[in-house]
Amino acid sequence: MLRFLTAGESHGKGLVTIIDNFPAGVKIDEDFINEKLKLRQSGYGRGARQKIETDKIEFLSGVRGEFTTGSPISFFIKNKDYENWRDRMDPYKSVPEESKIHTPRPGHADFAGSIKFGLDDIRNVLERSSARETASRVAVGAICQIFLKNFGIEFASAVLSIGGVGVEAAEKNKLKGQELNRAKGSEFNSDPFAFNLIDLFDEVISRNIKNSELRMPYLEIEERTKVYIDKMKAEGDTVGGLITAQIKGVPVGLGSFTQWDEKLDAHIAMSVMSIQAIKSVEIGAGVKSAYLKGSECHDSIYCSGSGGFYRKTDNAGGIEGGMSNGEIISVTCAMKPIPTLMKPYLDTVDLNTCKAKKAFLERSDVCAVPAASIVVESTLAFSICYFFLKKFGGDCFAEIKRNYDGYCKK
Ligand SMILES: Cc1cc2nc3c(=O)[nH]c(=O)nc-3n(C[C@H](O)[C@H](O)[C@H](O)COP(=O)(O)O)c2cc1C
């Protein structure tokens, strides 16, 4: 069973990751991984930390001569910022009383984390709960994507709106999305909230996303959104947004209907919800399906001349009964605003004295939605890889390829 573990603090020496049960014989493209790490660091609205770091993967084991060996893969991602925190993050030096934090930030792990572990310095919680950990997850996802690319499975993600700014424009643009899909021969219904109608693999849309500092598919929304982010920054506030991701080329039958924890949609929901600040996960039409009639919601099945099956709609988001159905898998999720604010808006208390305080200020992102979209894509890659290996699993690439080809020939 494919699994991974991460360790490391935000301002510690770095992040260590172990991937277990990854097959042998997969050619690793280090540039692809580093490119994804760079994308996670980018995006309009990130804090000063990203100017310090240039994340790069350093393999410690499991890869030799460019190919995976079948042994556990381990890798290190250095925190350059550690140099500025050496004193405060030292494993042996005691922490001076005056540098300890006792005022939890609402919306962060500080409150429950310090009570749960009996810690008298909230830094011990925030260092690990920080989204710095997502660098590890992006590298894991990139390794999974490299493997899945060999089977024609591709991933894409985008930011649909930030702080609600893009929403109404995205709704207008969804019409374009529908036209686009119609031009390709599909007949999508006219659900006004059908964000997932956007085809992230469309040439124009994917170029827009690549060229956008906010990873938005519609460039006309971007400028307005940047103005809004600047306003939030000036006000010392933060902002969240909506992210969508799609996966194409997934064969029918990944996941299973037979047990609750074997379901692909359940695994995806856990992967995506586990990302810091993600507060909802929808598959396909998601919440909108509650407003549709059965006759509008479900995706009729057709057979093409060549014997393949296809749908004209994809409200199921590529998953039925906990299994991939061969259509594009689409996931939309909401990210809440960053909990660390640069102005003292939020009330909190000193956990030692119970005195009322304002939440403490720490260098932080104003908006990390574009970065989070890369994390979403990466965690999805892990979920798909997990089920792909469960279905076609073997110890080495050649064996998996044989199993896959045999299944696809049926
Ligand atoms: C890419 C990314 C960057 C983030 N950057 C920050 C940040 O700079 N400051 C902050 O307070 N929270 C940041 N967060 C969110 C917190 O890590 C998150 O809200 C916190 O761990 C509590 O978890 P929860 O929101 O899932 O409850 C970021 C999240 C992501 C995905």
The ligand as an ORCA input file, in Angstrom:
! r2SCAN-3c Opt
* xyz 0 1
  C      -0.195     27.217      0.745
  C      -0.687     27.676      2.084
  C      -0.073     28.761      2.705
  C      -0.518     29.209      3.954
  N       0.118     30.272      4.530
  C      -0.278     30.693      5.754
  C       0.353     31.811      6.387
  O       1.272     32.434      5.844
  N      -0.085     32.176      7.617
  C      -1.122     31.530      8.258
  O      -1.483     31.890      9.354
  N      -1.743     30.478      7.664
  C      -1.364     30.041      6.448
  N      -2.011     28.976      5.860
  C      -3.159     28.357      6.530
  C      -2.830     27.660      7.844
  O      -1.722     26.797      7.703
  C      -4.052     26.900      8.364
  O      -5.170     27.726      8.405
  C      -3.767     26.354      9.767
  O      -2.792     25.342      9.694
  C      -5.003     25.792     10.498
  O      -5.542     24.711      9.808
  P      -7.058     24.727      9.279
  O      -7.238     26.054      8.630
  O      -7.116     23.609      8.292
  O      -7.969     24.565     10.445
  C      -1.598     28.538      4.603
  C      -2.215     27.441      3.971
  C      -1.773     27.009      2.726
  C      -2.437     25.842      2.052
*
